[in-house]
Amino acid sequence: MWTELFQEIMTNHRFKFFGAVIGFIFGVVVIKYGIINAILILLATWIGYSVGKGMDAEGSVKNMLAKIFGEK
Protein backbone atom coordinates (compact mmCIF):
# COMPACT_ATOMS: atom_id res chain seq x y z
CA MET A 1 0.00 0.00 0.00
CA TRP A 2 2.70 2.53 0.97
CA THR A 3 4.78 1.57 -2.06
CA GLU A 4 1.85 2.21 -4.39
CA LEU A 5 1.14 5.55 -2.73
CA PHE A 6 4.78 6.58 -3.01
CA GLN A 7 4.89 5.57 -6.69
CA GLU A 8 1.70 7.56 -7.35
CA ILE A 9 3.17 10.65 -5.70
CA MET A 10 6.50 10.33 -7.54
CA THR A 11 4.90 9.86 -10.96
CA ASN A 12 2.06 12.39 -10.78
CA HIS A 13 2.93 14.88 -8.04
CA ARG A 14 6.73 14.84 -7.78
CA PHE A 15 7.35 18.60 -7.81
CA LYS A 16 4.43 19.33 -5.48
CA PHE A 17 5.86 16.84 -3.01
CA PHE A 18 9.42 18.19 -3.16
CA GLY A 19 8.12 21.76 -2.97
CA ALA A 20 6.16 20.91 0.16
CA VAL A 21 9.19 19.22 1.75
CA ILE A 22 11.46 22.16 0.94
CA GLY A 23 8.84 24.60 2.27
CA PHE A 24 8.53 22.62 5.48
CA ILE A 25 12.29 22.51 5.99
CA PHE A 26 12.58 26.25 5.29
CA GLY A 27 9.79 26.92 7.80
CA VAL A 28 11.55 24.92 10.50
CA VAL A 29 14.82 26.76 9.80
CA VAL A 30 13.04 30.14 10.05
CA ILE A 31 11.48 29.18 13.37
CA LYS A 32 14.76 27.86 14.77
CA TYR A 33 17.24 30.48 13.47
CA GLY A 34 15.22 33.51 12.33
CA ILE A 35 14.44 34.87 8.88
CA ILE A 36 17.83 36.51 8.18
CA ASN A 37 19.81 33.38 9.06
CA ALA A 38 17.35 31.25 7.08
CA ILE A 39 17.87 33.43 4.01
CA LEU A 40 21.66 33.16 4.43
CA ILE A 41 21.37 29.36 4.71
CA LEU A 42 19.21 29.32 1.59
CA LEU A 43 21.75 31.49 -0.26
CA ALA A 44 24.66 29.26 0.77
CA THR A 45 22.70 26.19 -0.33
CA TRP A 46 21.96 27.77 -3.72
CA ILE A 47 25.62 28.70 -4.22
CA GLY A 48 26.70 25.17 -3.32
CA TYR A 49 24.14 23.71 -5.70
CA SER A 50 25.30 26.01 -8.50
CA VAL A 51 28.95 25.07 -7.99
CA GLY A 52 28.08 21.37 -7.90
CA LYS A 53 25.96 21.68 -11.03
CA GLY A 54 28.83 23.45 -12.80
CA MET A 55 31.27 20.76 -11.74
CA ASP A 56 28.92 18.05 -13.00
CA ALA A 57 28.63 19.78 -16.37
CA GLU A 58 32.32 20.70 -16.78
CA GLY A 59 33.93 17.61 -15.27
CA SER A 60 36.30 19.38 -12.87
CA VAL A 61 36.81 22.55 -10.89
CA LYS A 62 39.61 23.63 -13.24
CA ASN A 63 37.37 23.35 -16.32
CA MET A 64 34.53 25.16 -14.56
CA LEU A 65 36.77 28.04 -13.45
CA ALA A 66 38.31 28.27 -16.93
CA LYS A 67 34.82 28.61 -18.39
CA ILE A 68 33.83 31.30 -15.87
CA PHE A 69 37.02 33.39 -15.94
CA GLY A 70 38.40 32.43 -19.33
CA GLU A 71 41.66 30.71 -20.03
CA LYS A 72 44.87 32.74 -19.89
N, C-alpha and C positions, 0 to 999 in steps of 0.2 A: 504494500500500500504506500509506504513512504517513498519507495523507489519510483513508483509511478507518478506520485505527486511531484517529486523532484525533477523527473524527466519532463513533465508537463510544464513546470515553471521554466526550466532551462531552454525548452524549445519555443515556447510561446511568449514568455514574459521575462526573458533574461535581463534586459536593460532596466526594466522596472524593479526587478529584484535587487540588482547590484546598486541601483540608485537609492533604494530604500536602505540598504545596508550601509552605504557610504554616508547617507544623511543621518542615520542613527549614530554611527561612529563619530561624525562631526559634532552632533548634538552632545554626546557624552564628553567629548574633548572640551567643548565650550563650557559646559557645566563645571568640569573639573579644573580647567586652567584659565578660563576667561576668554572673551572674544578676540582680544589682540593676540594672545599666545596661540589660540586656535588658528587664526589667520596665518601667523608665522609658520606654524606646523604644516598647514596646507600648502603654503608657498614652498617650503623646503621639500615637501613630498613631490610637488609638481616639478621642481628643478631636478630632483633625483630621477623622476620618471623620464624627463626630457633627455637627461644625460644617458640614461640606460637605453632609451629608444635610439638615440644617435649611435651609441656603441653597437647595438644590434644591427643597425643598418650599415654602418661603416666597417665593422669588423674589429676595430681596435681604437683605443684612445688617440693614438698618433694620427690615424686616418681621419678621425672625427675632428680633431683640432686643426689638421691641415685644411679640411674643408671649410671650417669656420673662419680661420685666420688667413688662409692662403699659404701656399708653399713658398719658401724663400729660396 
